[in-house]
C-alpha cells in the first residue's frame, strides 16, 4: 500500500513538532487493518487541542468522555457519532461491544482517526472496556481485516493510561504508538510566552510555572512586560486567591486518581521542595524510616511531579528533584502562607520569602537548566565530547574532610569502552557575578575525580545567572578548557 504524505501541522498549534509528526505518521501509516495508539500526559498540556486539530484535518471522529455513568456516556457517544455521520437522530448504542464494532467501521474506505479523549473516565465505570477493545482488534477481527481505522485513546490519568499496555493488560502488545505529551522545554516555553528576547524574565517565569501551555491563559493571558514588573505580576497572577493559578500546585496532586492519600504525598513534595533531595533526607524530614518511602516516591514519579536522578559516580545514591515548578511554588510559598494571601498580603509574603525563592526555587531551577542545556543544546566542542548523560554528584575530599557537591557531570558513553567524564560544571544563581575563586574551586573538584572515569582533561563549565567578572572573562579567554555560560548563552547559544 502506498504511503501517504504526512499532514502539515496547523498554524494554531504552537510547537509540538515531534508530537504532531508522530500523530501524522500514525494516521498515514500504510499498514492495513485497524491500529491502536495511546496519547497521554498531565492535564493542561494541549493534548485535546492537538487531537481536535488532527480530527479536523483528517475528517476523523473525536469523542470526549466525561465523569458519568456507562449509560450516559454511551448516549453521548451515540449523539456525537450521529452528528459526525450527519444523521438526524442519535444512534442508540446499547453496549460498548456494539459501539466499538460500529465505530471501528469508520476506516472502511480510507485511513481515518477514531479518537476517544479522557478514556480513563470510561474505564473507571466500565473496567472491561480494554478487554472489549482487545477482542475488537484481534488478528481475525473485522476491523483488522477490512478497515484502516486509527484508534487513538487519550487521557490525563497517567497511571491508568500507562497500565493499559503493561504486564498482562488486555491491550499489551496491541498499540503501534505510545505518545507522551510533556510540558514545553525551557527555550520553547520562553518563545511560547513571548519572552525569549529577555532571558532573565524567561528564566524567572519558567522557574515558577514551568512549561505547561495552559498556564499562560490561566495567568491572565500574558506575562509581565519586563523584569521590573515581574514581582507585581507574581503577586497579582500567582499569589492572588482569585487567580486560576492560586491552587494549581495542589490540584495537580489531587486530580490524579491513583493518589489515595494526598496528605502524605503532599508532605513528601514539601520535603523535596525544601531542599531534601536524598531519600535519607526526605525520610528524616517526614519522620519516617527510609524503607517506608518507596510507594510515595514511586507514586510521585509515576505522575510526573518528581524525578529521580542517579549520582554520576555512584548510581545508587539517587537524588530527587521537583519536576513541576508550580508544585514547588505552591509548597514553599502559597500553601505555607495561604491565610495571609487570602487576607490580601501578597506583597508582604513575596518580599518576606525572597531568600527562599532565591535559594530553593531559582537556585535549584538554575542547576536543572544547566544540566538540560548540556544535554540538549551544548555542542561537542563545548563539552569535550557528546553528552550521553548529565548528572550531579558528591566528591569526597580528604583535604577539606567533607564532600563537595558538583552540579554538572557530563559523561560520554561509547561502544566497547568505559564511560568517560568529558566536563564538569557549577551553576550559580547568585546576584553577584561569578569570579575567579569559583573557577579555582572547580579546578580543585576536577582533581578529585576518580582517575578511572577520566580520559582527557575534562572541561570546566561555569554557569552564572548574573554573569562573570571581567577578570574571570579574561582568564577564560586564555583557557581552552574553560567555558562560561550566562543566561544569554543558556537560552540562545550552544
Sine and cosine of phi, psi and omega as CSV:
sin_phi,cos_phi,sin_psi,cos_psi,sin_omega,cos_omega
0.00,0.00,0.68,-0.73,-0.06,-1.00
-0.95,0.32,0.70,-0.71,0.00,-1.00
-0.97,0.25,0.72,-0.70,-0.02,-1.00
-0.99,0.11,0.53,-0.85,0.07,-1.00
-0.91,0.42,0.54,-0.84,-0.02,-1.00
-0.94,0.35,0.51,-0.86,0.01,-1.00
-0.94,0.34,0.62,-0.78,0.07,-1.00
-0.97,0.24,0.69,-0.73,-0.02,-1.00
-0.94,0.35,0.74,-0.67,0.01,-1.00
-0.90,0.43,0.55,-0.84,0.04,-1.00
-0.88,0.47,-0.49,0.87,-0.04,-1.00
-0.89,0.46,-0.44,0.90,-0.10,-1.00
-1.00,-0.02,0.93,-0.37,0.03,-1.00
-0.99,0.16,0.71,-0.71,0.05,-1.00
0.87,0.49,-0.59,-0.80,0.05,-1.00
0.82,0.57,0.55,0.84,-0.02,-1.00
-0.88,0.47,-0.73,0.68,-0.03,-1.00
-0.92,0.40,-0.65,0.76,-0.01,-1.00
-0.90,0.44,-0.70,0.71,0.00,-1.00
-0.90,0.44,-0.65,0.76,0.01,-1.00
-0.88,0.47,-0.65,0.76,0.03,-1.00
-0.91,0.42,-0.66,0.75,0.03,-1.00
-0.91,0.42,-0.72,0.69,-0.02,-1.00
-0.89,0.45,-0.63,0.78,0.02,-1.00
-0.91,0.42,-0.63,0.77,0.01,-1.00
-0.90,0.43,-0.71,0.70,-0.04,-1.00
-0.93,0.37,-0.63,0.78,-0.08,-1.00
-1.00,0.03,0.09,1.00,-0.03,-1.00
-0.83,0.55,0.70,-0.71,0.02,-1.00
-0.97,0.23,-0.01,1.00,-0.03,-1.00
-0.87,0.49,0.73,-0.69,0.04,-1.00
-0.99,0.16,0.46,-0.89,0.00,-1.00
1.00,-0.01,0.42,-0.91,0.04,-1.00
-0.90,0.44,0.60,-0.80,0.02,-1.00
-0.78,-0.62,0.35,-0.94,-0.07,-1.00
-0.87,-0.50,0.69,-0.73,0.10,-0.99
-0.69,-0.72,0.48,-0.88,0.04,-1.00
-0.89,-0.45,0.65,-0.76,0.10,-0.99
-0.76,-0.65,0.84,-0.54,0.04,-1.00
-0.48,-0.88,0.25,-0.97,-0.03,-1.00
0.20,-0.98,0.21,-0.98,-0.01,-1.00
-0.88,0.47,0.32,-0.95,0.00,-1.00
-0.88,0.47,0.42,-0.91,0.13,-0.99
0.95,0.31,0.38,0.93,0.06,-1.00
-0.99,-0.10,-0.06,1.00,0.03,-1.00
1.00,-0.04,0.33,0.94,-0.01,-1.00
-0.89,0.45,-0.74,0.67,-0.07,-1.00
-0.90,0.44,-0.69,0.73,0.04,-1.00
-0.85,0.53,-0.72,0.70,-0.03,-1.00
-0.88,0.47,-0.67,0.74,-0.02,-1.00
-0.96,0.28,-0.55,0.83,0.08,-1.00
-0.90,0.45,-0.66,0.75,0.04,-1.00
-0.91,0.41,-0.60,0.80,0.05,-1.00
-0.89,0.45,-0.73,0.69,0.01,-1.00
-0.90,0.44,-0.62,0.78,-0.01,-1.00
-0.90,0.44,-0.67,0.74,-0.05,-1.00
-0.97,0.24,-0.39,0.92,-0.11,-0.99
-0.94,-0.33,-0.09,1.00,-0.10,-1.00
0.96,0.27,0.36,0.93,0.00,-1.00
-0.98,0.20,0.09,-1.00,-0.04,-1.00
-0.91,-0.42,0.79,-0.62,0.04,-1.00
-0.85,-0.53,0.77,-0.64,0.07,-1.00
-0.85,-0.53,0.81,-0.59,0.04,-1.00
-0.98,-0.18,0.92,-0.39,0.01,-1.00
-0.96,0.28,0.37,-0.93,0.06,-1.00
-0.75,-0.67,0.19,-0.98,0.00,-1.00
-0.98,0.18,1.00,0.00,0.01,-1.00
-0.42,-0.91,-0.08,-1.00,-0.08,-1.00
-0.96,0.28,0.24,-0.97,0.03,-1.00
-0.87,0.50,-0.68,0.73,-0.01,-1.00
-0.88,0.47,-0.68,0.73,0.00,-1.00
-0.91,0.41,-0.66,0.75,0.01,-1.00
-0.92,0.40,-0.63,0.78,0.05,-1.00
-0.90,0.44,-0.61,0.79,0.03,-1.00
-0.91,0.41,-0.70,0.72,0.03,-1.00
-0.90,0.43,-0.63,0.78,0.02,-1.00
-0.90,0.44,-0.68,0.73,0.02,-1.00
-0.88,0.47,-0.64,0.77,0.02,-1.00
-0.92,0.38,-0.68,0.73,0.00,-1.00
-0.91,0.40,-0.64,0.77,-0.01,-1.00
-0.91,0.41,-0.66,0.75,0.02,-1.00
-0.90,0.44,-0.66,0.75,0.03,-1.00
-0.89,0.45,-0.63,0.77,0.01,-1.00
-0.91,0.42,-0.59,0.80,-0.02,-1.00
-1.00,0.06,-0.06,1.00,-0.01,-1.00
0.97,0.26,0.46,0.89,0.01,-1.00
-1.00,0.05,0.51,-0.86,-0.03,-1.00
-0.98,0.21,-0.51,0.86,-0.06,-1.00
-0.91,-0.42,0.57,-0.82,0.06,-1.00
-0.88,0.48,0.51,-0.86,0.10,-1.00
-1.00,0.09,0.76,-0.65,-0.05,-1.00
-1.00,-0.08,0.99,-0.14,0.07,-1.00
-1.00,0.07,0.85,-0.52,-0.02,-1.00
-1.00,0.09,-0.55,0.84,-0.02,-1.00
-0.67,-0.75,0.27,-0.96,0.05,-1.00
-0.94,0.35,-0.54,0.84,0.05,-1.00
-0.87,0.50,-0.69,0.72,0.01,-1.00
-0.91,0.42,-0.69,0.73,-0.02,-1.00
-0.90,0.44,-0.70,0.71,-0.02,-1.00
-0.89,0.46,-0.71,0.71,-0.01,-1.00
-0.86,0.51,-0.65,0.76,0.00,-1.00
-0.94,0.33,-0.70,0.71,-0.04,-1.00
-0.90,0.44,-0.60,0.80,-0.04,-1.00
-0.94,0.35,-0.17,0.98,0.07,-1.00
-0.98,0.19,-0.10,1.00,-0.03,-1.00
-0.86,0.52,-0.47,0.88,-0.04,-1.00
-0.99,-0.16,0.47,0.88,-0.02,-1.00
-0.92,0.39,-0.59,0.81,-0.08,-1.00
-1.00,-0.08,-0.53,0.85,-0.02,-1.00
-0.35,-0.94,0.25,-0.97,0.02,-1.00
-0.88,0.48,0.85,-0.53,-0.08,-1.00
-0.68,-0.73,0.79,-0.62,0.05,-1.00
-0.95,0.30,0.70,-0.71,0.16,-0.99
-0.87,-0.50,0.96,-0.29,-0.17,-0.99
-0.93,-0.37,0.82,-0.58,0.09,-1.00
-0.91,-0.41,0.94,-0.33,-0.03,-1.00
-1.00,0.01,0.50,-0.87,-0.05,-1.00
0.82,0.57,0.72,0.70,0.00,-1.00
-0.83,0.56,-0.58,0.82,0.02,-1.00
-0.84,0.54,-0.48,0.88,0.06,-1.00
-0.88,0.48,-0.61,0.79,0.00,-1.00
-0.95,0.31,-0.66,0.75,-0.02,-1.00
-0.91,0.41,-0.54,0.84,-0.04,-1.00
-0.90,0.43,-0.49,0.87,0.00,-1.00
-0.96,-0.28,-0.25,0.97,0.05,-1.00
-0.73,-0.68,0.98,0.22,-0.07,-1.00
-0.85,0.52,-0.41,0.91,-0.04,-1.00
-0.99,0.14,-0.03,1.00,-0.09,-1.00
-0.84,0.54,-0.69,0.72,0.06,-1.00
-0.86,0.51,-0.56,0.83,0.04,-1.00
-0.93,0.37,-0.61,0.79,0.05,-1.00
-0.89,0.46,-0.65,0.76,0.02,-1.00
-0.92,0.39,-0.62,0.78,0.04,-1.00
-0.84,0.54,-0.71,0.70,0.00,-1.00
-0.92,0.40,-0.65,0.76,-0.03,-1.00
-0.93,0.36,-0.36,0.93,-0.01,-1.00
-0.95,-0.31,0.30,0.96,0.02,-1.00
-0.91,0.41,0.40,-0.92,-0.11,-0.99
-0.81,0.58,-0.54,0.84,-0.04,-1.00
-0.98,-0.21,0.22,0.98,-0.01,-1.00
-0.96,0.29,0.30,-0.95,0.04,-1.00
-0.86,0.50,-0.69,0.73,-0.05,-1.00
-0.88,0.48,-0.62,0.79,-0.03,-1.00
-0.96,0.27,-0.48,0.88,-0.09,-1.00
-0.99,-0.14,-0.35,0.94,-0.16,-0.99
-0.75,-0.66,0.07,1.00,0.00,-1.00
-0.73,-0.68,0.25,-0.97,0.16,-0.99
-0.84,-0.54,0.62,0.79,0.02,-1.00
-0.92,0.39,0.73,-0.69,0.04,-1.00
-0.95,-0.31,1.00,-0.05,-0.05,-1.00
-0.98,0.17,0.84,-0.54,0.02,-1.00
-0.87,-0.49,0.86,-0.50,0.07,-1.00
-0.98,-0.21,0.79,-0.61,-0.07,-1.00
-0.82,-0.57,0.54,-0.84,0.02,-1.00
-0.23,-0.97,0.33,-0.95,0.01,-1.00
-0.96,-0.29,-0.21,0.98,0.07,-1.00
-0.99,0.17,0.99,-0.11,-0.20,-0.98
-0.86,0.50,-0.70,0.71,-0.04,-1.00
-0.91,0.41,-0.65,0.76,0.02,-1.00
-0.88,0.47,-0.71,0.70,-0.03,-1.00
-0.92,0.39,-0.70,0.71,-0.02,-1.00
-0.90,0.44,-0.56,0.83,-0.04,-1.00
-0.96,0.28,-0.25,0.97,0.01,-1.00
-0.88,0.48,-0.48,0.88,-0.06,-1.00
-0.92,-0.39,0.16,0.99,-0.11,-0.99
-0.99,-0.10,0.40,-0.92,0.15,-0.99
0.72,0.69,-0.83,-0.55,-0.02,-1.00
-0.99,-0.13,0.38,0.92,0.00,-1.00
-0.88,0.48,0.54,-0.84,-0.07,-1.00
-0.83,0.56,-0.57,0.82,-0.08,-1.00
-1.00,-0.03,0.10,1.00,0.03,-1.00
-0.83,0.56,0.82,-0.57,0.03,-1.00
1.00,0.09,-0.03,1.00,-0.04,-1.00
-1.00,-0.04,-0.39,0.92,-0.14,-0.99
-1.00,0.07,0.66,-0.75,0.08,-1.00
-0.98,-0.19,-0.07,1.00,0.03,-1.00
-0.49,-0.87,0.71,-0.71,0.11,-0.99
-0.72,-0.69,0.99,-0.15,-0.13,-0.99
-0.95,-0.30,0.88,-0.48,0.05,-1.00
-0.98,-0.18,0.86,-0.52,-0.02,-1.00
-1.00,-0.08,0.90,-0.43,-0.08,-1.00
-0.95,-0.33,0.23,-0.97,0.10,-1.00
-0.87,0.49,0.38,-0.92,0.08,-1.00
-0.86,0.50,0.57,-0.82,0.14,-0.99
-0.94,0.33,0.17,-0.98,-0.22,-0.98
-0.91,0.41,-0.59,0.81,0.03,-1.00
-0.94,0.33,-0.64,0.76,0.01,-1.00
-0.91,0.41,-0.62,0.79,0.04,-1.00
-0.89,0.45,-0.63,0.78,0.02,-1.00
-0.88,0.47,-0.68,0.74,0.02,-1.00
-0.92,0.38,-0.62,0.78,-0.01,-1.00
-0.89,0.45,-0.63,0.77,0.01,-1.00
-0.99,0.15,-0.15,0.99,-0.01,-1.00
0.96,0.27,0.49,0.87,-0.04,-1.00
-0.84,-0.54,0.32,0.95,-0.03,-1.00
-0.93,0.37,-0.19,0.98,0.08,-1.00
-0.99,0.14,-0.18,0.98,-0.07,-1.00
-0.77,-0.64,1.00,0.04,-0.09,-1.00
-0.85,0.52,-0.60,0.80,0.00,-1.00
-0.90,0.43,-0.70,0.71,0.03,-1.00
-0.91,0.41,-0.66,0.75,0.03,-1.00
-0.87,0.49,-0.67,0.75,0.00,-1.00
-0.90,0.44,-0.72,0.69,-0.02,-1.00
-0.88,0.48,-0.70,0.71,0.01,-1.00
-0.88,0.47,-0.69,0.73,-0.02,-1.00
-0.93,0.36,-0.56,0.83,0.03,-1.00
-0.91,0.42,-0.49,0.87,-0.02,-1.00
-1.00,-0.10,-0.55,0.83,-0.17,-0.99
-0.87,-0.50,-0.24,0.97,-0.01,-1.00
0.93,0.36,-0.50,-0.87,-0.11,-0.99
-0.88,-0.48,0.41,0.91,0.03,-1.00
-0.96,0.27,0.87,-0.49,-0.10,-0.99
-0.85,0.53,-0.64,0.77,-0.10,-1.00
-0.91,0.41,-0.29,0.96,-0.05,-1.00
-0.93,0.36,-0.35,0.94,0.08,-1.00
-0.90,0.43,-0.77,0.64,0.03,-1.00
-0.92,0.40,-0.63,0.77,-0.01,-1.00
-0.93,0.36,-0.28,0.96,0.04,-1.00
-0.99,-0.16,0.36,0.93,0.06,-1.00
0.99,-0.15,0.01,1.00,0.07,-1.00
1.00,-0.03,-0.09,1.00,0.03,-1.00
-0.38,-0.92,0.43,-0.90,0.06,-1.00
-1.00,-0.03,-0.07,-1.00,0.05,-1.00
-0.92,0.39,0.48,-0.87,-0.03,-1.00
-0.93,0.38,-0.47,0.88,-0.01,-1.00
-0.16,-0.99,0.00,-1.00,-0.02,-1.00
-0.86,0.50,-0.65,0.76,0.00,-1.00
-0.86,0.51,-0.47,0.88,-0.01,-1.00
-1.00,-0.04,-0.03,1.00,-0.17,-0.99
-0.89,0.45,-0.76,0.65,-0.07,-1.00
-0.87,0.50,-0.69,0.73,0.00,-1.00
-0.91,0.42,-0.62,0.78,0.03,-1.00
-0.89,0.45,-0.68,0.73,0.03,-1.00
-0.86,0.51,-0.71,0.71,-0.03,-1.00
-0.89,0.45,-0.59,0.80,-0.06,-1.00
-0.99,0.11,-0.57,0.82,-0.13,-0.99
-0.98,-0.21,-0.44,0.90,-0.07,-1.00
-0.93,-0.37,-0.56,0.83,-0.06,-1.00
-0.98,-0.19,0.18,0.98,-0.02,-1.00
-0.99,-0.11,0.86,-0.52,-0.02,-1.00
-0.85,0.53,-0.36,0.93,0.01,-1.00
-0.99,0.15,-0.17,0.99,-0.03,-1.00
-0.99,0.14,0.55,-0.84,0.04,-1.00
-0.91,0.42,-0.32,0.95,-0.04,-1.00
-1.00,0.06,-0.20,0.98,-0.16,-0.99
-0.86,0.52,-0.69,0.73,-0.05,-1.00
-0.96,-0.27,0.12,0.99,-0.09,-1.00
-0.86,0.51,-0.66,0.75,-0.04,-1.00
-0.89,0.46,-0.46,0.89,0.06,-1.00
-1.00,0.06,-0.53,0.85,-0.03,-1.00
-0.93,0.36,-0.51,0.86,-0.02,-1.00
-0.84,0.54,-0.57,0.82,0.01,-1.00
-0.98,0.21,-0.69,0.72,-0.13,-0.99
-0.98,0.20,-0.30,0.95,-0.01,-1.00
-1.00,0.05,-0.05,1.00,0.03,-1.00
-1.00,0.03,0.89,-0.46,-0.08,-1.00
-0.86,0.50,-0.46,0.89,-0.07,-1.00
-0.97,0.25,-0.20,0.98,-0.03,-1.00
-1.00,0.01,0.98,-0.19,-0.06,-1.00
-1.00,0.09,-0.44,0.90,-0.06,-1.00
-0.79,-0.61,0.98,0.19,-0.08,-1.00
-0.84,0.54,-0.50,0.87,-0.07,-1.00
-0.89,0.46,-0.74,0.67,-0.01,-1.00
-0.91,0.42,-0.63,0.78,0.02,-1.00
-0.93,0.37,-0.63,0.78,0.03,-1.00
-0.90,0.44,-0.63,0.77,0.04,-1.00
-0.90,0.44,-0.60,0.80,0.04,-1.00
-0.91,0.41,-0.68,0.73,0.06,-1.00
-0.88,0.47,-0.64,0.77,0.01,-1.00
-0.89,0.46,-0.67,0.75,0.00,-1.00
-0.90,0.43,-0.68,0.74,0.01,-1.00
-0.93,0.36,-0.66,0.75,0.01,-1.00
-0.86,0.51,-0.56,0.83,-0.05,-1.00
-0.98,0.21,-0.01,1.00,0.07,-1.00
0.95,-0.30,0.07,1.00,0.07,-1.00
-1.00,0.08,0.99,-0.15,-0.18,-0.98
-0.98,-0.18,-0.45,0.89,0.01,-1.00
-1.00,0.00,0.42,-0.91,-0.04,-1.00
-0.83,0.55,-0.67,0.74,-0.02,-1.00
-0.90,0.43,-0.61,0.79,0.01,-1.00
-0.93,0.37,-0.65,0.76,0.02,-1.00
-0.90,0.43,-0.68,0.73,0.01,-1.00
-0.88,0.48,-0.68,0.74,0.00,-1.00
-0.90,0.44,-0.65,0.76,0.00,-1.00
-0.91,0.42,-0.54,0.84,-0.01,-1.00
-1.00,0.03,-0.23,0.97,-0.07,-1.00
0.95,0.33,0.56,0.83,-0.01,-1.00
-0.81,-0.58,0.40,-0.92,0.11,-0.99
-0.93,0.38,0.53,-0.85,-0.03,-1.00
-0.85,0.53,-0.55,0.84,-0.02,-1.00
-0.92,0.38,-0.27,0.96,-0.05,-1.00
-1.00,-0.04,0.12,0.99,-0.10,-1.00
-0.99,-0.13,-0.15,0.99,-0.15,-0.99
-0.82,0.57,-0.74,0.68,-0.08,-1.00
-0.94,0.33,-0.54,0.84,0.01,-1.00
-0.93,0.36,-0.76,0.65,-0.02,-1.00
-0.92,0.39,-0.65,0.76,0.02,-1.00
-0.90,0.44,-0.65,0.76,0.01,-1.00
-0.91,0.42,-0.67,0.74,0.01,-1.00
-0.93,0.36,-0.56,0.83,0.09,-1.00
-0.92,0.39,-0.67,0.74,-0.05,-1.00
-0.87,0.50,-0.55,0.83,-0.03,-1.00
-0.99,-0.15,0.18,0.98,0.16,-0.99
0.97,0.24,0.32,0.95,0.01,-1.00
-1.00,-0.01,-0.42,0.91,0.10,-0.99
-0.75,-0.66,0.26,-0.97,0.04,-1.00
-0.65,-0.76,0.65,-0.76,0.07,-1.00
-0.98,-0.21,0.66,-0.75,-0.05,-1.00
-0.86,-0.51,0.83,-0.56,0.03,-1.00
-0.93,0.36,0.56,-0.83,0.10,-0.99
-0.90,0.44,0.67,-0.74,-0.07,-1.00
-0.89,0.46,-0.48,0.88,-0.06,-1.00
-0.94,-0.34,-0.43,0.90,0.00,-1.00
-0.73,-0.69,1.00,-0.07,-0.16,-0.99
-0.83,0.56,-0.50,0.87,-0.05,-1.00
-0.98,0.21,-0.18,0.98,0.03,-1.00
-1.00,-0.07,0.92,0.39,-0.04,-1.00
-0.94,0.33,0.46,-0.89,0.19,-0.98
-0.88,-0.48,0.38,-0.92,0.00,-1.00
-0.90,-0.43,0.61,-0.80,0.04,-1.00
-0.75,-0.66,0.47,-0.89,0.10,-0.99
-0.96,0.29,0.83,-0.55,-0.03,-1.00
-1.00,-0.01,-0.25,0.97,-0.02,-1.00
-0.85,-0.52,0.97,-0.23,-0.10,-1.00
-0.82,0.57,-0.57,0.82,-0.05,-1.00
-0.90,0.44,-0.45,0.89,0.08,-1.00
-0.93,0.37,-0.67,0.74,0.00,-1.00
-0.89,0.45,-0.69,0.72,0.05,-1.00
-0.87,0.49,-0.67,0.74,0.00,-1.00
-0.89,0.45,-0.72,0.70,-0.07,-1.00
-0.93,0.37,-0.65,0.76,-0.12,-0.99
-1.00,0.08,-0.48,0.88,-0.11,-0.99
-0.85,-0.53,-0.85,0.52,-0.16,-0.99
-0.92,0.39,-0.77,0.64,-0.05,-1.00
-0.90,0.43,-0.65,0.76,-0.04,-1.00
-0.94,0.33,-0.42,0.91,-0.09,-1.00
-0.83,-0.56,0.48,0.88,-0.09,-1.00
-0.86,0.51,-0.67,0.75,-0.02,-1.00
-0.87,0.49,-0.68,0.73,0.02,-1.00
-0.92,0.39,-0.64,0.77,-0.01,-1.00
-0.92,0.40,-0.63,0.77,0.06,-1.00
-0.90,0.44,-0.51,0.86,0.02,-1.00
-0.99,0.17,0.03,1.00,0.07,-1.00
1.00,0.04,0.39,0.92,-0.05,-1.00
-0.97,-0.25,0.64,0.77,-0.06,-1.00
-0.87,0.50,-0.66,0.75,-0.02,-1.00
-0.89,0.46,-0.69,0.72,0.00,-1.00
-0.92,0.40,-0.67,0.74,-0.01,-1.00
-0.89,0.45,-0.69,0.72,-0.03,-1.00
-0.90,0.43,-0.67,0.74,0.01,-1.00
-0.93,0.36,-0.65,0.76,-0.04,-1.00
-0.92,0.40,-0.42,0.91,-0.03,-1.00
-0.98,-0.22,0.33,0.94,-0.04,-1.00
-0.85,0.52,-0.66,0.75,-0.02,-1.00
-0.92,0.38,-0.65,0.76,0.04,-1.00
-0.89,0.46,-0.70,0.71,0.00,-1.00
-0.89,0.45,-0.68,0.74,-0.05,-1.00
-0.90,0.43,-0.69,0.72,-0.11,-0.99
-1.00,0.02,-0.74,0.67,-0.15,-0.99
-1.00,-0.03,-0.28,0.96,0.07,-1.00
-0.96,-0.29,-0.91,0.42,-0.04,-1.00
-0.90,0.43,-0.69,0.72,-0.03,-1.00
-0.88,0.47,-0.77,0.64,0.00,-1.00
-0.90,0.44,-0.62,0.78,-0.04,-1.00
-0.94,0.34,-0.59,0.81,0.01,-1.00
-0.90,0.43,-0.62,0.79,0.07,-1.00
-0.89,0.46,-0.68,0.73,0.02,-1.00
-0.87,0.50,-0.71,0.71,-0.03,-1.00
-0.92,0.38,-0.55,0.83,0.05,-1.00
-0.88,0.48,-0.68,0.73,0.02,-1.00
-0.92,0.39,-0.67,0.74,0.03,-1.00
-0.88,0.48,-0.67,0.75,-0.02,-1.00
-0.88,0.48,-0.70,0.72,0.02,-1.00
-0.87,0.50,-0.67,0.75,-0.08,-1.00
-0.98,0.22,-0.60,0.80,-0.17,-0.99
-0.98,-0.21,-0.46,0.89,-0.18,-0.98
-0.81,-0.58,-0.46,0.89,-0.09,-1.00
-0.94,0.35,0.61,-0.80,0.00,-1.00
-0.99,0.14,0.36,-0.93,0.07,-1.00
-0.85,0.53,-0.55,0.83,0.04,-1.00
-0.89,0.45,-0.63,0.78,0.00,-1.00
-0.91,0.40,-0.64,0.77,-0.12,-0.99
-0.99,-0.10,-0.11,0.99,-0.06,-1.00
0.96,0.28,0.30,0.95,-0.02,-1.00
0.30,-0.95,-0.13,-0.99,0.01,-1.00
-0.99,-0.11,0.77,-0.63,-0.04,-1.00
-0.97,0.23,0.95,-0.32,0.12,-0.99
-1.00,0.05,-0.49,0.87,0.04,-1.00
-0.42,-0.91,0.55,-0.84,0.06,-1.00
-0.72,-0.69,0.92,-0.39,-0.12,-0.99
-0.63,-0.78,0.29,-0.96,0.10,-1.00
-1.00,0.03,0.14,-0.99,0.11,-0.99
-0.36,-0.93,0.06,-1.00,0.12,-0.99
-0.76,-0.65,0.81,-0.59,-0.06,-1.00
-0.97,-0.25,0.83,-0.56,0.09,-1.00
-0.94,0.35,0.60,-0.80,-0.06,-1.00
-0.71,-0.70,0.91,-0.42,0.02,-1.00
-0.93,0.37,-0.60,0.80,-0.04,-1.00
-0.87,0.50,-0.69,0.72,-0.03,-1.00
-0.99,-0.15,-0.05,1.00,0.06,-1.00
0.84,0.54,0.63,0.78,0.06,-1.00
-0.31,-0.95,0.11,-0.99,0.04,-1.00
-1.00,-0.03,0.53,-0.85,0.06,-1.00
-0.93,-0.38,0.81,-0.58,0.06,-1.00
-0.97,0.22,0.66,-0.75,0.01,-1.00
-0.82,-0.57,0.86,-0.51,-0.15,-0.99
-0.95,0.32,-0.61,0.79,-0.16,-0.99
-0.75,-0.66,0.85,-0.53,0.16,-0.99
-0.77,-0.63,0.92,-0.40,-0.03,-1.00
-1.00,-0.08,0.83,-0.55,-0.03,-1.00
-0.88,-0.47,0.70,-0.72,0.07,-1.00
-0.94,-0.35,0.77,-0.64,0.04,-1.00
-0.97,-0.24,0.66,-0.75,0.03,-1.00
-0.72,-0.70,0.52,-0.85,0.01,-1.00
-0.89,0.46,0.69,-0.72,0.08,-1.00
0.86,0.50,0.44,0.90,0.05,-1.00
-0.55,-0.83,0.45,-0.90,0.01,-1.00
-0.94,0.34,0.53,-0.85,0.09,-1.00
-0.86,0.51,0.57,-0.82,0.04,-1.00
-0.75,-0.66,0.56,-0.83,0.05,-1.00
-0.99,0.13,0.85,-0.53,-0.02,-1.00
-0.98,-0.21,-0.35,0.94,-0.02,-1.00
-0.34,-0.94,0.47,-0.88,0.15,-0.99
-0.75,-0.66,0.40,-0.92,-0.06,-1.00
-0.43,-0.90,0.33,-0.94,0.07,-1.00
-0.83,-0.56,0.64,-0.77,0.01,-1.00
-0.89,-0.45,0.85,-0.53,-0.05,-1.00
-0.87,-0.50,0.87,-0.50,0.01,-1.00
-0.98,-0.22,0.45,0.89,-0.06,-1.00
-0.97,0.26,0.33,-0.95,0.04,-1.00
-0.96,0.28,-0.51,0.86,-0.01,-1.00
-0.99,0.12,0.55,-0.83,0.05,-1.00
-0.88,0.47,0.50,-0.87,0.05,-1.00
-0.97,0.26,0.68,-0.73,-0.10,-0.99
-0.88,-0.47,-0.03,-1.00,-0.08,-1.00
-0.83,0.56,-0.64,0.77,0.00,-1.00
-0.83,0.56,-0.51,0.86,0.03,-1.00
-0.92,0.38,-0.59,0.81,0.07,-1.00
-0.93,0.37,-0.62,0.78,0.02,-1.00
-0.90,0.43,-0.64,0.77,0.05,-1.00
-0.89,0.45,-0.67,0.74,-0.02,-1.00
-0.91,0.41,-0.59,0.81,0.08,-1.00
-0.90,0.44,-0.63,0.78,0.06,-1.00
-0.88,0.48,-0.68,0.73,0.00,-1.00
-0.92,0.39,-0.56,0.83,0.05,-1.00
-0.88,0.48,-0.58,0.82,0.02,-1.00
-0.94,0.33,-0.25,0.97,0.00,-1.00
-1.00,-0.04,-0.12,0.99,-0.02,-1.00
-0.91,0.42,0.64,-0.77,0.04,-1.00
-0.89,0.46,0.76,-0.65,-0.11,-0.99
-0.86,0.50,-0.52,0.85,-0.02,-1.00
-0.94,0.34,-0.25,0.97,-0.03,-1.00
-0.99,-0.14,-0.11,0.99,-0.15,-0.99
-0.91,-0.41,0.74,-0.67,0.11,-0.99
-0.99,-0.15,-0.98,-0.22,0.13,-0.99
-0.94,0.34,0.17,-0.99,-0.03,-1.00
-0.89,0.46,0.89,-0.45,-0.02,-1.00
-0.88,0.48,0.58,-0.81,0.04,-1.00
-0.96,0.26,0.40,-0.92,-0.01,-1.00
-0.94,-0.34,0.85,-0.53,-0.03,-1.00
-0.93,-0.38,0.82,-0.57,0.09,-1.00
-0.90,-0.43,0.85,-0.53,0.03,-1.00
-0.96,-0.28,0.79,-0.62,-0.04,-1.00
-0.68,-0.73,0.83,-0.55,0.03,-1.00
-0.94,0.34,-0.52,0.86,-0.03,-1.00
-0.97,-0.26,0.27,0.96,0.07,-1.00
1.00,0.09,-0.25,-0.97,-0.14,-0.99
-0.75,-0.67,0.46,-0.89,0.05,-1.00
-0.93,0.36,0.40,-0.92,0.00,-1.00
-0.87,0.48,-0.60,0.80,-0.01,-1.00
-0.90,0.43,-0.66,0.76,0.01,-1.00
-0.93,0.37,-0.63,0.78,0.02,-1.00
-0.88,0.47,-0.69,0.72,0.02,-1.00
-0.89,0.46,-0.66,0.75,0.00,-1.00
-0.91,0.41,-0.69,0.73,-0.02,-1.00
-0.91,0.42,-0.53,0.85,0.03,-1.00
-0.88,0.48,-0.45,0.89,-0.02,-1.00
-0.99,-0.10,-0.02,1.00,-0.10,-1.00
-0.89,-0.45,0.97,-0.26,0.04,-1.00
-0.92,0.39,-0.24,0.97,0.00,-1.00
-1.00,-0.04,0.07,1.00,-0.05,-1.00
-0.88,-0.47,0.73,-0.69,0.07,-1.00
-0.81,-0.58,0.76,-0.65,0.05,-1.00
-0.96,-0.29,0.79,-0.62,-0.06,-1.00
-0.81,-0.59,0.95,-0.33,0.08,-1.00
-0.99,-0.13,-0.09,-1.00,-0.04,-1.00
-0.89,0.46,-0.60,0.80,0.02,-1.00
-0.87,0.50,-0.68,0.73,0.02,-1.00
-0.96,0.28,-0.56,0.83,0.02,-1.00
-0.87,0.49,-0.68,0.74,-0.07,-1.00
-1.00,-0.02,-0.28,0.96,-0.08,-1.00
-0.68,-0.74,-0.06,1.00,-0.10,-1.00
-0.83,-0.56,0.07,-1.00,0.03,-1.00
-0.86,-0.51,0.00,0.00,0.00,0.00
